[in-house]
């Protein structure tokens, strides 16, 4: 815990919510959220059996054969970050109220900067500040709060559904 907190303090980040024992524990939940997510929704094709089945099915279809196959697409990495954030935030609402308060302060400040940044962007030529592949934590801050606020008890099921 001490190296984690010391490293965070060295960042000299305004309103850094990760400089307490609660934040350290919340980070463990966050990282567990990544592990849990990756067991259900990988962001790459990681199952060789499934991959070969997709390839063989596509080949059969190109050969003119009729085949029905359920398909799935790997989830964007940002959605995995979203799940991990929601795990941390939901746990903090219940267990670590001080960390949640600090996180809210930090995110409110971050959102002020994101709003200014988005207003200045030409979205025909550059990515939004919400681009999950470029800014996964910002994406998670925004959509995590929306999901948890609208689905406080069912957000894990909603995000993990295939």
C-alpha positions as CSV (number, residue, x, y, z in Angstrom):
1,X,0.0,0.0,0.0
2,X,2.7,2.5,0.9
3,X,4.5,2.3,-2.5
4,X,1.2,2.8,-4.3
5,X,0.3,5.9,-2.2
6,X,3.8,7.4,-2.5
7,X,3.8,6.9,-6.3
8,X,0.4,8.6,-6.5
9,X,1.5,11.5,-4.4
10,X,4.5,12.0,-6.7
11,X,2.2,12.6,-9.6
12,X,1.2,15.9,-8.1
13,X,-2.2,15.6,-9.7
14,X,-4.8,18.1,-8.5
15,X,-7.5,16.3,-6.5
16,X,-5.8,12.9,-7.0
17,X,-8.3,10.5,-5.3
18,X,-5.7,7.7,-5.1
19,X,-3.7,8.8,-2.1
20,X,-5.5,7.0,0.8
21,X,-5.8,3.5,2.2
22,X,-9.4,3.5,0.9
23,X,-8.2,4.3,-2.6
24,X,-5.6,1.6,-2.5
25,X,-8.3,-0.9,-1.5
26,X,-10.7,0.5,-4.2
27,X,-7.9,0.0,-6.8
28,X,-7.7,-3.7,-5.9
29,X,-11.4,-3.9,-6.7
30,X,-10.8,-2.0,-9.9
31,X,-8.1,-4.4,-11.0
32,X,-10.2,-7.4,-10.0
33,X,-12.9,-5.8,-12.2
34,X,-10.4,-6.0,-15.2
35,X,-9.7,-9.7,-14.4
36,X,-13.4,-10.5,-14.1
37,X,-14.2,-8.7,-17.3
38,X,-11.5,-10.5,-19.2
39,X,-12.9,-13.8,-18.2
40,X,-16.2,-12.9,-19.8
41,X,-15.5,-10.3,-22.5
42,X,-12.1,-10.4,-24.0
43,X,-11.0,-7.6,-26.3
44,X,-9.2,-10.0,-28.6
45,X,-10.0,-13.4,-30.2
46,X,-8.5,-15.6,-27.6
47,X,-10.3,-18.9,-27.9
48,X,-8.5,-21.0,-30.6
49,X,-11.4,-23.5,-30.8
50,X,-13.9,-20.6,-31.4
51,X,-11.5,-18.9,-33.9
52,X,-11.1,-22.1,-36.0
53,X,-14.8,-22.6,-35.9
54,X,-15.4,-19.0,-37.2
55,X,-12.8,-19.6,-40.0
56,X,-14.3,-22.9,-41.0
57,X,-17.9,-21.5,-40.9
58,X,-16.8,-18.6,-43.2
59,X,-15.1,-21.0,-45.6
60,X,-18.3,-23.1,-45.8
61,X,-20.3,-20.0,-46.5
62,X,-17.9,-19.0,-49.3
63,X,-18.4,-22.5,-50.7
64,X,-22.1,-21.8,-50.9
65,X,-23.2,-24.0,-48.0
66,X,-25.9,-22.9,-45.6
67,X,-24.6,-22.5,-42.1
68,X,-26.0,-20.7,-39.1
69,X,-23.5,-19.6,-36.5
70,X,-23.7,-17.3,-33.6
71,X,-21.0,-14.7,-33.7
72,X,-19.5,-12.2,-31.3
73,X,-17.1,-9.4,-31.6
74,X,-14.5,-8.7,-29.0
75,X,-15.4,-5.7,-26.9
76,X,-13.5,-2.5,-27.2
77,X,-10.7,-2.2,-24.5
78,X,-12.5,0.9,-23.2
79,X,-15.5,-1.1,-22.2
80,X,-13.3,-3.3,-20.0
81,X,-12.1,-0.1,-18.4
82,X,-15.7,0.9,-17.9
83,X,-16.5,-2.3,-16.2
84,X,-13.5,-2.0,-13.9
85,X,-14.4,1.6,-13.0
86,X,-18.0,0.6,-12.3
87,X,-16.7,-2.2,-9.9
88,X,-14.5,0.3,-8.1
89,X,-17.2,3.0,-8.0
90,X,-20.0,0.7,-6.8
91,X,-17.9,-0.8,-4.1
92,X,-16.8,2.7,-3.0
93,X,-20.4,3.8,-2.7
94,X,-21.0,1.0,-0.2
95,X,-17.7,0.6,1.6
96,X,-15.3,3.5,1.0
97,X,-17.4,6.7,1.1
98,X,-14.4,8.9,1.5
99,X,-12.8,7.5,-1.6
100,X,-16.0,7.9,-3.6
101,X,-16.1,11.5,-2.4
102,X,-12.5,12.1,-3.5
103,X,-13.2,10.3,-6.8
104,X,-16.2,12.5,-7.5
105,X,-14.2,15.7,-6.8
106,X,-11.4,14.5,-9.2
107,X,-13.8,13.5,-11.9
108,X,-15.8,16.7,-11.7
109,X,-12.6,18.6,-12.3
110,X,-11.6,16.3,-15.1
111,X,-15.0,16.7,-16.7
112,X,-14.6,20.5,-16.7
113,X,-11.5,20.0,-18.8
114,X,-13.1,17.4,-21.0
115,X,-16.0,19.7,-21.8
116,X,-13.7,22.5,-22.8
117,X,-11.6,20.1,-24.9
118,X,-14.7,18.7,-26.6
119,X,-16.0,22.2,-27.4
120,X,-12.7,23.0,-29.1
121,X,-12.6,19.9,-31.3
122,X,-13.5,19.5,-34.9
123,X,-15.0,16.0,-34.7
124,X,-14.8,15.6,-38.5
125,X,-11.0,15.6,-38.2
126,X,-10.1,14.5,-34.6
127,X,-11.3,12.0,-32.0
128,X,-13.8,13.0,-29.3
129,X,-12.5,13.2,-25.8
130,X,-14.9,10.2,-25.3
131,X,-13.0,7.9,-27.7
132,X,-12.6,4.8,-25.6
133,X,-9.6,3.6,-27.6
134,X,-7.7,6.9,-26.9
135,X,-9.1,7.9,-23.5
136,X,-10.4,4.8,-21.8
137,X,-10.4,6.3,-18.2
138,X,-12.3,9.4,-19.4
139,X,-14.7,7.2,-21.3
140,X,-15.2,5.1,-18.1
141,X,-15.7,8.2,-15.9
142,X,-18.5,9.4,-18.1
143,X,-20.4,6.2,-19.1
144,X,-19.7,4.5,-15.7
145,X,-21.6,7.2,-13.9
146,X,-24.4,7.1,-16.4
147,X,-24.7,3.3,-16.1
148,X,-24.4,3.1,-12.4
149,X,-27.0,6.0,-11.9
150,X,-29.5,4.3,-14.3
151,X,-28.8,0.7,-13.3
152,X,-27.4,0.7,-9.8
153,X,-28.2,-3.0,-9.1
154,X,-28.0,-4.5,-12.6
155,X,-25.0,-2.8,-14.2
156,X,-22.8,-5.9,-14.0
157,X,-25.3,-8.0,-15.9
158,X,-25.9,-5.3,-18.5
159,X,-22.2,-4.9,-19.3
160,X,-21.4,-8.6,-19.3
161,X,-24.3,-9.7,-21.6
162,X,-23.2,-11.0,-24.9
